[in-house]
Amino acid sequence: MQQRFAQQMKKGALDMLVLKLLEHEEKYGYQLISELRERSGGAVSLKEGTLYPLLYRLEDGGLVASRTAAKTAKEPARKYYAITEQGRTALGEMFEVWSEFNGCVSSIMEEEQ
């Protein structure tokens, strides 16, 4: 049951985390999956079936843009994603809401009865 609760809580933060990883450079899908897993110490481990619909939704919302890099002798063709200016603004707003919500939850949970 604990895993189900963890999944629900992580789902609410995934858009923000993906935008944060794209803040300084464009990345392709597998790179995002690996970096999320690594930087979270394994706590955020996504499957492609979760990441790509999220990226498509962010792209449809104008928060990320994509480009397809041509196949080379050493690498397959890859689709890279980059944060847009609208995405940067949204990232700041998401983090503000997240921080406020986190403070509220902590306040309630730490309150003595």
Stockholm file with secondary structure:
# STOCKHOLM 1.0

chainA/1-113         MQQRFAQQMKKGALDMLVLKLLEHEEKYGYQLISELRERSGGAVSLKEGTLYPLLYRLEDGGLVASRTAAKTAKEPARKYYAITEQGRTALGEMFEVWSEFNGCVSSIMEEEQ
#=GR chainA/1-113 SS CHHHHHHHHHHTTHHHHHHHHTSSSCEEHHHHHHHHHHHTTTSCCCCHHHHHHHHHHHHHTTSEEEEEECCCSSSCCEEEEEECHHHHHHHHHHHHHHHHHHHHHHHHHHCCC
#=GC SS_cons         CHHHHHHHHHHTTHHHHHHHHTSSSCEEHHHHHHHHHHHTTTSCCCCHHHHHHHHHHHHHTTSEEEEEECCCSSSCCEEEEEECHHHHHHHHHHHHHHHHHHHHHHHHHHCCC
//
